[in-house]
Amino acid sequence: MHGRESKDGAACATCARVGTDDARLLRAGNGSVRGDGGYRAVMTEAVSRPRGPVRWKRWAAIAAGALVSWLLAGLVAALVVTRPWNVRVDARATIAGCPVEAVSVLAADGVTGRGWLVRAAGAAKRCVVLAAGIRGNRLAMLPRAEWYLSSGWSVLLVDLRGTGASDPAAVSMGWNESLDLAAWCAFARTNGFAKVGAHGVSLGAAAVVYGAVRGSPPPAWDFAVLEACYRDIDGAIAGRLPWLPFAEWCTLPMAWFAGLATGARAADLWPVDAIGRLVCPTLFVCGTADREVGDRAAADLFSRSGSAAKELVEIPGAGHVDLWNVAGNTLRRALAAFLARQ
C-alpha cells in the first residue's frame, strides 16, 4: 500500500514539475497561464489559435487591397493622360507680316477644331498643316509657321481636339486627332491649295500616321514631316516611366480606362504598324537621345515606312524636346532640301 502510494506520489510529483515547467514557458511567452496549468494549458493555447485560416484571410485582404489600388491608380492616370488642355488663344492680326484668318472645321466624329489660316505673300497655292504635340496648341508651332511663310508656303496653324480653342474632347495620343487632320486637309483643298502637306510633332506626328489607316479615304497629303513620333504606346509609356518595373503590366488599367474614354485601344496605338500605309514623301526627324518615343523609334518607323521617297534626320544628343529650338539650323536645312525635292 505504502509502496503503491509512494510510486503514485512520485508520478504525481513528476507531472507537477512538468506542468510547472510548461506553465513557466507560457508565462515567458505571453505573461499568463490559461486553464488550470500543466499540459491542459498548453493544449488549450494551441487549440485557441487557428493560425492557418487567419493568415489566409489576411493575405486575401492584402491582395484585394492591392488590386483595388492598382485599378484606382490606373483610373486616375487615365483621367490625367486623356484630360483636355484647352486654353484661351488670343487673336492675332498678322504672322510674319501675313494676315491671319480665324477658321474652323468639323471632324467626322462631330468635334470642332479651330485654327488660323495664314496665306503666304504672292497667293501661293501650297499649304502646310502644322500640328503640335500633347498639351501643345497652335502657338507652339509659330516658329515653324514663320519659316514656312518666309519660304513661300501658306500655313494652317491648328489646335487639335482637347487643346487650344478646339472642342474639349479627350486626348487620344493621336488616334482621334487624325480625324481632325483629315478635316483640315480637306479644308485646305477646298480653299484652293493645290499642294498640301502635314508637319506634326510628337502626338501631332502620330496623328498624321494614323490618318493613313483611319481615313476613308485617307487624307491626300503631298508630303509629311514627322518630328519625334513615338513607335508604339508601350514603348512610349516605358520611356516616360523608366523607374517603373514591368511598366507595360503596371499600366494595363490606365490603358484600359483610357481606351474607354477615347475609343482608342492600346493595340491601335502603334504608329510603326500604320506607317506602311502612309505613302507620301516623308521626312522623319528625331533626337538620338529621345527615349520617350521608344527604343529605335525613328529607325523602325523609317524602315517600315510605305513611302518611296523617305528621309531620316537624327539630331545628335537631343532628347524629347522642341527640336526647332535645340537644332533649328540643322532642321531648317534638312527641311528646305526635302521640300525642294517635292
Buried (B, 14 or more C-beta within 10 A) or exposed (E): EEEEEEEEEEEEEEEEEEBEEBBEEBEEEEEEBEBEBBEEBBEBBEEEEEEEEEEEEEEEEEEEEEEEEBBEBBBEBBBEBBBBBBEEBEEBEEBBEBEBEEBBBBBBEEBBBBBBBBBBEEEBEBBBBBBBBBBBBBBBBBEBBBBBBEBEBBBBBBBBBBBBBBBBBBBBBBBBBBBBBBBBBBBBBEBEBEBBBBBBBBBBBBBBBBBBBBBEEBBEBBBBBBBBBBBBBBBBBBBBBEEEEEBBEBBBBBBBBBBEBBEBBBEBBBBBBBBBBBBBBBBBBBBEEBBBBBEEBBBBBBEBBBBEBBBBBBBEEBBBBBBBEBBBEBBBEBBEEBBEEE
